Amino acid sequence: MTRPLLYILRSAGSKCWFLPYIRSFLGDWTPRTVVEPFAGSGVAGLTLLDEGYTKRLVLAEKDPALREFWQAGLNDPTFSQRVGAWTEQALSLPLAAQRDFTLASIAEFERSDKAFWILLMTRTKFNAVLKGGFKIHDVRGILTNWPPNLASSLERLYVLRERIDLFEDGLKALEYANSPDNYAFVDPPYSASKNSPGWQFYAQNELDHQALLKTLAAWKGQWQLTYDISLETFKPLTTIIRSEVTVLRDESGQIIAEYEKQTETSDGILFRMPGLEWTFVEMLSGGRGATRKKMELVIQRSHATGIAVG
């Protein structure tokens, strides 16, 4: 798969692979605003903006380190120049020397250039997991995960800056852009269950998933929500029946009678919502050349009489 031009910042779980599903969902509809309330790399919203699917983009990023990058990318015209100069210098070195140069730059930029520091960190950490180890091969040097045209990508991001709004809180970003004319790509940290992968991958992994689902249930626009597959992520789509079983026994402990009484029935927040569909999508995980398959849950809502779900 060709790297999208605006896939600049890497993050664990980036959705480059999901872009065809979004394009299919949108069809020939051009939403007035696209909202990506859990930005990470922001590749979905930025690509839609750059390809003309929308006129405005609303991003939200809770992680302070990642927000440093977005602030610089949208407001600092010299950021792309610094990245271009560094890339040229790094590529002029022998492959075996590029690792040491990169690690020294990371140590320096943590003190002097936080936006550049986080960009380097996400593109040199294994699978972009900031808690993990580095991945800078001697065979390919920094080109393992550092495209030589990153400076051009940052230039394009800066050109688009006046059409992008940046929020810290994802739910507030959704509230801000709550309109039938808008589309939201919602890719929250996967932390709905205690075994979800988001607890390992992200520094900012805590989220009130119930509040997110209630916001989406009331949201006037169309949206797609990606989730890991777990009992917790299915609950919004189902009816839950809670019952109590009563057992009557005689003095010797023998069962005389046993009956079940239904005490409560509750529908999931999204259960039977008009225009709602859910499905599984298959992706390849594990990086370049990977063959390990992974399934994700996609819940999406289109207007019942509007755009057809792809």
Secondary structure as the mmCIF struct_conf table of DSSP 4:
data_model
#
loop_
_struct_conf.conf_type_id
_struct_conf.id
_struct_conf.beg_label_comp_id
_struct_conf.beg_label_asym_id
_struct_conf.beg_label_seq_id
_struct_conf.end_label_comp_id
_struct_conf.end_label_asym_id
_struct_conf.end_label_seq_id
HELX_LH_PP_P HELX_LH_PP_P1 THR A 2 PRO A 4
TURN_TY1_P TURN_TY1_P1 LEU A 5 LEU A 6
BEND BEND1 LEU A 9 LEU A 9
TURN_TY1_P TURN_TY1_P2 ALA A 12 GLY A 13
HELX_RH_3T_P HELX_RH_3T_P1 CYS A 16 PHE A 18
HELX_RH_AL_P HELX_RH_AL_P1 LEU A 19 LEU A 26
TURN_TY1_P TURN_TY1_P3 GLY A 27 ASP A 28
BEND BEND2 ARG A 32 ARG A 32
STRN STRN1 THR A 33 GLU A 36
BEND BEND3 PRO A 37 PHE A 38
TURN_TY1_P TURN_TY1_P4 GLY A 40 SER A 41
HELX_RH_AL_P HELX_RH_AL_P2 VAL A 43 ASP A 50
TURN_TY1_P TURN_TY1_P5 GLU A 51 GLY A 52
BEND BEND4 TYR A 53 TYR A 53
BEND BEND5 LYS A 55 LYS A 55
STRN STRN2 ARG A 56 ALA A 60
HELX_RH_AL_P HELX_RH_AL_P3 PRO A 64 ASN A 75
TURN_TY1_P TURN_TY1_P6 PRO A 77 THR A 78
HELX_RH_AL_P HELX_RH_AL_P4 PHE A 79 LEU A 91
TURN_TY1_P TURN_TY1_P7 SER A 92 SER A 92
BEND BEND6 LEU A 93 LEU A 93
HELX_RH_AL_P HELX_RH_AL_P5 LEU A 95 SER A 112
HELX_RH_AL_P HELX_RH_AL_P6 LYS A 114 THR A 124
STRN STRN3 LYS A 125 LYS A 125
HELX_RH_3T_P HELX_RH_3T_P2 PHE A 126 ALA A 128
TURN_TY1_P TURN_TY1_P8 LEU A 130 LYS A 131
BEND BEND7 GLY A 132 GLY A 132
STRN STRN4 PHE A 134 PHE A 134
STRN STRN5 HIS A 137 HIS A 137
TURN_TY1_P TURN_TY1_P9 ASP A 138 ARG A 140
STRN STRN6 GLY A 141 GLY A 141
HELX_RH_3T_P HELX_RH_3T_P3 ILE A 142 THR A 144
TURN_TY1_P TURN_TY1_P10 ASN A 145 ASN A 145
TURN_TY1_P TURN_TY1_P11 PRO A 148 ASN A 149
HELX_RH_AL_P HELX_RH_AL_P7 LEU A 150 VAL A 159
TURN_TY1_P TURN_TY1_P12 LEU A 160 LEU A 160
HELX_RH_3T_P HELX_RH_3T_P4 ARG A 161 ARG A 163
STRN STRN7 ILE A 164 PHE A 167
BEND BEND8 GLU A 168 GLU A 168
HELX_RH_AL_P HELX_RH_AL_P8 GLY A 170 TYR A 176
TURN_TY1_P TURN_TY1_P13 ALA A 177 ALA A 177
TURN_TY1_P TURN_TY1_P14 PRO A 180 ASP A 181
STRN STRN8 TYR A 183 VAL A 186
BEND BEND9 TYR A 190 TYR A 190
BEND BEND10 ALA A 192 SER A 193
TURN_TY1_P TURN_TY1_P15 LYS A 194 ASN A 195
TURN_TY1_P TURN_TY1_P16 PRO A 197 PRO A 197
HELX_RH_AL_P HELX_RH_AL_P9 GLY A 198 PHE A 201
BEND BEND11 ALA A 203 GLN A 204
HELX_RH_AL_P HELX_RH_AL_P10 HIS A 209 ALA A 218
BEND BEND12 LYS A 220 GLY A 221
STRN STRN9 GLN A 222 TYR A 227
BEND BEND13 SER A 230 SER A 230
HELX_RH_AL_P HELX_RH_AL_P11 LEU A 231 PHE A 234
HELX_RH_3T_P HELX_RH_3T_P5 LYS A 235 LEU A 237
BEND BEND14 THR A 238 THR A 238
STRN STRN10 THR A 239 ARG A 249
TURN_TY1_P TURN_TY1_P17 GLU A 251 SER A 252
BEND BEND15 GLY A 253 GLY A 253
STRN STRN11 ILE A 255 ASP A 267
TURN_TY1_P TURN_TY1_P18 ILE A 269 ARG A 272
TURN_TY1_P TURN_TY1_P19 PRO A 274 GLY A 275
STRN STRN12 LEU A 276 SER A 285
BEND BEND16 GLY A 286 GLY A 287
TURN_TY1_P TURN_TY1_P20 ARG A 288 GLY A 289
STRN STRN13 ARG A 292 ARG A 301
TURN_TY1_P TURN_TY1_P21 ALA A 304 THR A 305
BEND BEND17 GLY A 306 ILE A 307
HELX_LH_PP_P HELX_LH_PP_P2 ALA A 308 VAL A 309
#
